Amino acid sequence: MGGQWVNEADAKVSIYDLSVSQGAAAFEMTRSFGPQHFKLREHLQRLQASCVSLQIPLAYTLDELEALCHEVTVRNLEAFDPTDEHRLMIVASPGCPPMYKDLAGT
């Protein structure tokens, strides 16, 4: 959140965020076998193409997104059996519209 790692329970999205208020978002769900993401780059390329189509600015390059996905996995290795499959949901939102940017909590 805001460039900082937070626990899932502490992650918050404003009700004014367009992904919440209007369902405006692009997403990909990856699948992993153990800690290895299956076709991660292809998922991220699709996410990037979706963002272009929906005119959602993507704040990260593909390399940065890939590194972030791997970091999420490493940070959560103790939360799942490393031999199990797990999924990672990646959501890109346009954020809050300018008219709400100055409201507390956005």
Helices and strands as residue ranges (DSSP letters): G 8-10, H 18-21, E 26-33, E 36-38, H 40-54, H 62-75, G 77-79, E 85-92, G 98-100
